[in-house]
Amino acid sequence: MKRVIPFIAVLCLSASTWAVQPDERLNDPAKEQRAREVSKALRCVVCQNETIDDSSAELARDMRILVRDRITAGDSNEQVLAYMVQRYGDFVLLKPRMTTETLVLWFGPLLVLVIGALMAVRRLRKPAGIAPTALSEAETQELKSMTNREPQP
């Protein structure tokens, strides 16, 4: 059992290198390296938190093949990325560009944090302008009678 656990750990850690199948790879090492670079910049639209290079989803495989087809056709890395963005939208980029459409992605979490902090400060502050009022004579007598009672079993 002690030998199986390290083997499983190594197997899990190296699983991402198995996502790119041998039949997908290009014969030209320079083009294959470019394809790997482009693939690491693209998000798997199924897994959403993995690059298409790391994902074993069928759609990620199709996207890897498409990237290699575009590189083989002579597109530059930027042209391949532009084509993928045109086809799948800005979401396909693992690191979205700063545009007017993606401002919410970039600054949304900060905006939520600031709004939350302002709400917390407002909630914790004593309400201004509301002063405690004194008890009336009847209320004072009632309070005294309630506190002087014996507890009932």
C-alpha positions in Angstrom: 0.0 0.0 0.0 2.9 2.4 0.8 4.1 2.0 -2.8 0.7 2.5 -4.4 0.0 5.9 -2.8 3.1 7.6 -4.3 2.4 6.0 -7.7 -1.2 7.4 -7.6 0.1 10.8 -6.6 2.5 10.9 -9.5 -0.2 9.6 -11.9 -2.5 12.4 -10.8 0.1 15.1 -11.1 1.2 14.0 -14.6 -2.4 13.5 -15.9 -2.4 17.0 -17.4 0.4 16.1 -19.7 -1.7 13.3 -21.1 -4.5 15.7 -22.3 -2.7 16.3 -25.6 -3.0 13.0 -27.4 -0.1 11.8 -29.7 -2.3 12.0 -32.8 -2.9 15.7 -32.1 0.8 16.7 -32.0 2.4 18.4 -35.0 5.5 16.9 -36.6 7.3 20.2 -36.6 8.7 20.8 -33.0 8.6 24.6 -33.5 5.0 24.6 -34.5 4.1 22.2 -31.8 5.8 24.5 -29.2 3.7 27.4 -30.6 0.6 25.4 -30.4 1.3 24.6 -26.8 1.9 28.3 -26.0 -1.4 29.3 -27.6 -3.2 26.4 -25.9 -2.0 27.5 -22.5 -3.6 30.9 -23.1 -7.0 29.5 -23.9 -9.6 28.4 -21.4 -11.5 25.1 -21.8 -15.1 26.3 -22.1 -16.3 23.0 -20.5 -13.9 22.9 -17.5 -13.6 26.7 -17.2 -10.6 26.6 -14.9 -8.2 24.6 -17.1 -6.4 25.5 -20.2 -7.3 23.5 -23.3 -3.8 22.0 -23.1 -4.6 20.6 -19.6 -8.2 19.6 -20.2 -9.3 16.1 -21.3 -12.8 17.3 -22.4 -13.8 16.5 -25.9 -14.4 20.1 -26.8 -10.9 21.0 -25.5 -9.5 18.4 -27.9 -11.4 19.9 -30.7 -10.1 23.4 -29.8 -6.5 22.0 -29.6 -6.9 20.5 -33.1 -8.3 23.8 -34.4 -5.3 25.7 -32.9 -2.9 23.3 -34.6 -4.8 23.6 -37.9 -4.6 27.4 -37.8 -0.9 27.3 -37.0 -0.3 24.8 -39.8 -2.2 27.2 -42.2 0.3 29.9 -41.4 -1.5 32.0 -38.8 0.6 33.8 -36.1 -0.1 33.2 -32.4 -2.0 36.5 -32.3 -4.1 35.5 -35.3 -5.0 32.2 -33.8 -6.0 33.8 -30.5 -8.1 36.4 -32.4 -9.8 33.6 -34.3 -10.6 31.7 -31.2 -12.0 34.9 -29.5 -14.1 35.6 -32.6 -15.4 32.0 -32.5 -15.9 31.5 -28.7 -15.9 35.1 -27.3 -13.6 36.8 -24.8 -14.4 34.1 -22.2 -12.1 31.7 -24.0 -9.0 33.7 -23.0 -7.6 32.5 -19.7 -6.5 36.1 -19.0 -9.2 38.3 -20.4 -8.2 41.6 -22.1 -9.1 44.9 -20.4 -11.9 46.2 -22.6 -15.1 48.1 -21.9 -17.0 44.7 -22.0 -14.7 43.1 -19.5 -14.5 45.9 -16.9 -16.9 44.1 -14.7 -14.6 41.0 -14.7 -11.7 43.2 -13.6 -13.3 45.5 -11.2 -16.4 43.7 -10.1 -14.8 41.9 -7.1 -13.3 45.2 -5.9 -16.7 46.9 -6.2 -18.4 44.2 -4.2 -15.8 44.5 -1.5 -16.1 48.3 -1.3 -19.9 48.1 -1.1 -19.7 45.4 1.5 -17.3 47.5 3.6 -19.5 50.6 3.4 -22.6 48.6 4.4 -20.7 47.1 7.4 -19.4 50.5 8.5 -22.9 51.9 8.2 -24.5 49.0 10.1 -21.9 49.2 12.9 -22.2 52.9 13.5 -24.7 54.2 16.0 -27.6 55.8 14.3 -27.1 59.6 14.3 -29.8 61.9 15.5 -31.7 59.3 17.6 -31.1 60.0 21.2 -32.4 57.5 23.9 -35.5 58.8 25.6 -36.0 58.5 29.4 -38.6 56.1 30.7 -41.9 57.6 31.8 -42.9 57.2 35.5 -45.4 54.4 34.7 -42.6 52.5 32.7 -40.2 53.0 35.6 -42.7 51.6 38.1 -43.5 48.6 35.8 -39.8 47.9 35.4 -39.2 47.9 39.2 -42.1 45.6 39.8 -40.8 43.2 37.1 -37.3 43.1 38.6 -38.5 42.6 42.2 -40.6 39.5 41.5 -39.5 36.1 42.7 -38.6 33.6 40.0 -41.3 31.0 39.5 -40.2 27.3 39.5 
